[in-house]
């Protein structure tokens, strides 16, 4: 087994985002809206034995994973030097102060 990376790999970020999407209300609403049927050919999702058909949600606009991951690294998964450990009340105080800044 290799040395553990000091940062979260892109594959793990992408996987977490994919899981978020798969469990999202937006995705569920699209499937429900389209009656679990393909918008192109009309095939309906089925779990019947021997006739399993799966439908998926497709983004009409391309997802630019590289830009999303770069943004997450820039704002959320920053270097340790850009973070500090705070107790819950101090963290709330800092966060509240940040929100007040125009």
C-alpha positions in Angstrom: 0.0 0.0 0.0 1.4 3.4 -1.0 1.9 6.5 1.1 -1.3 8.4 2.0 -1.7 11.6 0.1 -1.7 14.9 2.0 -4.7 16.1 0.0 -8.1 14.7 -1.2 -7.7 13.1 -4.6 -9.8 14.5 -7.5 -11.5 11.1 -7.9 -12.8 11.2 -4.3 -14.2 14.7 -4.8 -15.9 13.7 -8.1 -17.3 10.5 -6.4 -18.7 12.6 -3.5 -20.3 15.1 -5.9 -21.8 12.2 -7.9 -23.3 10.6 -4.8 -24.8 14.0 -3.9 -26.4 14.3 -7.3 -27.7 10.7 -7.3 -29.5 11.4 -4.0 -30.6 14.9 -5.0 -34.2 16.2 -5.1 -33.5 17.7 -8.5 -32.6 14.3 -10.0 -35.7 12.7 -8.3 -37.9 15.5 -9.7 -36.6 15.0 -13.2 -37.2 11.2 -13.1 -40.7 11.8 -11.7 -41.5 14.5 -14.2 -40.6 12.2 -17.1 -42.5 9.3 -15.6 -39.2 7.3 -15.4 -39.2 7.1 -19.2 -36.6 7.9 -21.8 -37.2 11.3 -23.3 -35.8 10.1 -26.7 -37.3 6.6 -27.3 -39.9 6.4 -24.6 -38.6 3.2 -22.9 -39.9 3.0 -19.3 -37.8 2.0 -16.4 -38.5 -1.6 -15.4 -37.3 -4.0 -12.7 -39.2 -6.9 -14.0 -37.2 -10.1 -14.1 -35.6 -10.6 -17.5 -36.7 -7.2 -18.7 -34.6 -4.8 -16.5 -34.4 -1.4 -18.0 -32.6 1.5 -16.3 -33.1 5.2 -16.9 -30.6 7.9 -16.0 -30.6 11.7 -15.7 -28.5 13.4 -18.3 -27.3 17.0 -18.0 -28.1 18.8 -21.3 -25.2 21.2 -20.6 -21.8 19.5 -20.2 -20.4 19.3 -16.7 -16.9 20.7 -16.4 -15.6 18.5 -13.6 -12.1 20.2 -13.8 -13.6 23.7 -13.1 -15.8 22.4 -10.3 -12.9 20.5 -8.6 -10.7 23.6 -9.0 -13.3 25.8 -7.3 -13.8 23.3 -4.4 -10.0 23.2 -3.9 -9.8 27.0 -4.0 -12.7 27.6 -1.5 -13.3 24.5 0.6 -10.4 22.0 0.5 -7.7 24.6 1.1 -4.2 24.1 2.4 -3.9 23.5 6.2 -2.2 26.9 6.5 -5.5 28.6 5.5 -7.5 26.8 8.3 -7.6 26.8 12.1 -9.2 24.7 14.8 -11.9 26.5 16.8 -14.5 25.4 19.4 -18.1 25.4 18.3 -18.9 28.8 19.8 -15.8 30.6 18.5 -16.5 29.1 15.0 -20.1 30.4 15.1 -18.8 33.8 16.2 -16.3 33.9 13.3 -18.8 32.7 10.8 -21.4 35.3 12.0 -18.8 38.1 11.7 -17.9 37.0 8.1 -21.6 37.1 7.1 -21.9 40.7 8.3 -19.2 42.0 6.0 -20.8 43.6 3.0 
